[in-house]
Amino acid sequence: MPIAVFGTKVFEITDSKIYTMDALQYSTTLETEKQDAEGKKPSTYNKGPGLNTLSFTLKLDVTHGVNPRSEMESWEQIKDAAVAYPFILGKSPLGWNKWLLTDIQALNSVIDNLGNILKVELQLKFDEYVRPGSAAASKASSKGTVSFPGLIGADYGDAYGPEDKSSYARDNPEMDHWSKMAGG
């Protein structure tokens, strides 16, 4: 029985192969926002659950029946394909949703005098994948656009439009003095 499965990758230990993970880390968060209140502690706005993250190290060693270089390239193809898969740990999926491989780092490699990778540790990082987003939504959120579902925008017409506000200016004799001194 496999230890875990992700897409076409099967983590297992057999008589001829050791292909398993180490240092598994799973993280889940609640997205919140602190909202200032004058003279009081800030209030907390609960936005909802954040995307979970998963990471682990995959130790690849030619003496354990795997080809570290081809495995590195295979994992890179999975990342570049940007396809989410369930991560099955034991007999059950980890989390409620699929996972997207987002980052790979190769560390502690051992290379022979012919350039063959004999050993390498791959650090793999995954983000929970709920549904596809859109580039338009991403651009809108990067501009700081905030949406409040259920609220209807009010039409203020020209109430806050361009108008001559010179009549609102205060007279400041001190400023006139400094303006004349500066040559203005």
C-alpha positions as CSV (number, residue, x, y, z in Angstrom):
1,M,0.0,0.0,0.0
2,P,1.3,3.5,-0.9
3,I,2.2,6.0,1.8
4,A,0.8,8.8,-0.3
5,V,-0.2,9.6,-3.9
6,F,-0.2,13.0,-5.7
7,G,-1.2,12.8,-9.4
8,T,1.1,10.2,-11.0
9,K,3.5,10.2,-8.1
10,V,3.3,7.3,-5.6
11,F,5.2,7.6,-2.3
12,E,6.2,4.1,-1.2
13,I,8.9,1.9,0.2
14,T,9.5,-1.4,-1.5
15,D,12.3,-3.9,-1.7
16,S,13.8,-2.1,-4.6
17,K,12.8,1.5,-4.0
18,I,12.6,4.2,-1.3
19,Y,10.4,7.1,-2.4
20,T,8.9,8.9,0.6
21,M,8.6,12.3,2.1
22,D,10.2,13.8,5.2
23,A,9.3,16.9,7.3
24,L,5.7,17.2,6.2
25,Q,4.3,20.6,7.1
26,Y,0.6,21.5,6.8
27,S,-0.7,25.0,7.5
28,T,-4.2,26.4,7.7
29,T,-5.1,30.0,8.5
30,L,-8.1,32.3,9.1
31,E,-7.8,35.5,7.0
32,T,-8.5,38.6,9.2
33,E,-8.2,42.3,8.9
34,K,-7.6,44.8,11.8
35,Q,-9.9,47.8,11.6
36,D,-8.9,50.9,13.6
37,A,-11.3,52.5,16.0
38,E,-10.4,55.8,17.5
39,G,-9.5,55.6,21.2
40,K,-10.2,51.8,21.3
41,K,-8.4,48.6,20.4
42,P,-8.9,47.8,16.8
43,S,-11.8,45.5,15.8
44,T,-11.2,42.3,13.9
45,Y,-12.9,41.6,10.6
46,N,-13.0,37.9,9.8
47,K,-12.7,37.4,6.0
48,G,-12.8,33.7,6.2
49,P,-10.5,30.7,5.8
50,G,-7.3,31.3,3.9
51,L,-5.7,28.8,1.5
52,N,-4.0,25.9,3.2
53,T,-0.4,25.1,2.4
54,L,1.5,21.9,2.4
55,S,5.2,21.3,2.1
56,F,7.7,18.4,2.5
57,T,11.1,17.3,1.6
58,L,11.6,14.4,-0.9
59,K,15.0,12.7,-0.5
60,L,16.1,11.2,-3.8
61,D,19.0,8.9,-3.8
62,V,20.2,6.7,-6.7
63,T,21.1,3.9,-4.2
64,H,17.4,3.9,-3.2
65,G,16.3,2.9,-6.7
66,V,15.4,6.3,-8.1
67,N,16.9,8.6,-10.7
68,P,17.2,12.0,-8.9
69,R,17.6,14.0,-12.1
70,S,14.6,12.5,-13.9
71,E,12.5,12.9,-10.7
72,M,13.5,16.6,-10.5
73,E,12.5,17.1,-14.1
74,S,9.3,15.2,-13.6
75,W,8.2,17.3,-10.6
76,E,9.1,20.5,-12.6
77,Q,6.8,19.3,-15.4
78,I,4.0,18.9,-12.8
79,K,4.6,22.4,-11.5
80,D,4.7,23.9,-15.0
81,A,1.5,22.1,-16.1
82,A,-0.3,23.9,-13.2
83,V,-2.8,21.0,-12.7
84,A,-4.2,20.5,-9.2
85,Y,-4.5,17.0,-7.8
86,P,-5.8,15.6,-4.5
87,F,-3.0,14.7,-2.1
88,I,-3.9,11.2,-0.7
89,L,-2.1,10.5,2.5
90,G,-2.7,6.9,3.6
91,K,-6.2,6.2,2.5
92,S,-7.7,9.7,2.8
93,P,-7.3,13.0,1.0
94,L,-5.4,15.6,2.9
95,G,-7.7,18.6,3.2
96,W,-11.0,19.2,1.4
97,N,-9.6,20.4,-1.9
98,K,-7.0,19.6,-4.4
99,W,-3.4,20.9,-4.2
100,L,-1.3,22.9,-6.7
101,L,2.5,22.4,-6.7
102,T,3.9,26.0,-6.6
103,D,7.5,25.8,-5.7
104,I,10.4,23.3,-5.9
105,Q,13.9,23.8,-4.5
106,A,16.7,21.3,-4.9
107,L,19.1,21.2,-2.0
108,N,22.1,19.2,-0.7
109,S,22.8,17.6,-4.1
110,V,25.7,15.1,-4.6
111,I,27.0,15.1,-8.1
112,D,29.6,12.6,-9.5
113,N,32.6,13.5,-11.7
114,L,30.4,12.9,-14.8
115,G,27.7,15.3,-13.8
116,N,25.2,12.7,-12.7
117,I,23.1,13.7,-9.7
118,L,23.5,10.9,-7.2
119,K,21.5,12.5,-4.4
120,V,19.2,15.5,-4.0
121,E,16.6,16.8,-1.6
122,L,13.6,18.4,-3.2
123,Q,11.6,20.8,-1.1
124,L,8.1,20.8,-2.5
125,K,5.5,23.5,-1.7
126,F,1.8,23.2,-2.5
127,D,-1.1,25.6,-2.2
128,E,-4.7,24.5,-1.7
129,Y,-6.6,24.8,-5.0
130,V,-10.3,25.7,-4.6
131,R,-11.3,27.0,-8.0
132,P,-9.6,28.9,-10.9
133,G,-9.4,32.6,-10.5
134,S,-9.2,35.2,-13.3
135,A,-6.5,37.7,-14.3
136,A,-9.2,40.5,-14.2
137,A,-9.9,39.7,-10.5
138,S,-6.2,39.6,-9.8
139,K,-5.7,43.0,-11.4
140,A,-8.7,44.5,-9.5
141,S,-7.5,43.2,-6.2
142,S,-4.0,44.5,-6.8
143,K,-5.5,48.0,-7.3
144,G,-7.0,47.8,-3.8
145,T,-10.6,47.4,-5.0
146,V,-12.9,46.3,-2.2
147,S,-16.2,44.6,-2.8
148,F,-19.0,44.5,-0.3
149,P,-21.5,41.9,-1.5
150,G,-25.1,42.9,-0.9
151,L,-24.4,46.6,-0.7
152,I,-25.7,48.8,-3.5
153,G,-23.6,51.8,-4.5
154,A,-25.2,55.2,-4.1
155,D,-25.3,57.8,-6.9
156,Y,-24.1,61.2,-5.6
157,G,-24.2,62.8,-9.0
158,D,-22.0,65.9,-9.0
159,A,-22.1,66.4,-5.2
160,Y,-18.4,65.6,-4.9
161,G,-17.5,66.5,-8.5
162,P,-15.1,69.2,-9.7
163,E,-16.1,72.6,-8.4
164,D,-14.4,75.9,-7.6
165,K,-13.2,75.6,-4.0
166,S,-11.3,78.8,-3.9
167,S,-14.0,80.3,-1.7
168,Y,-13.1,77.7,1.0
169,A,-9.5,79.0,1.2
170,R,-8.6,80.6,4.6
171,D,-6.6,83.8,4.8
172,N,-3.2,83.2,6.4
173,P,-1.2,86.4,6.8
174,E,1.8,84.4,8.2
175,M,1.9,82.3,5.0
176,D,1.8,85.5,2.9
177,H,4.8,86.8,4.8
178,W,6.8,83.6,4.1
179,S,5.7,83.4,0.5
180,K,7.0,87.0,-0.1
181,M,10.3,86.1,1.7
182,A,10.8,83.1,-0.6
183,G,10.3,85.3,-3.6
184,G,6.7,84.2,-4.4
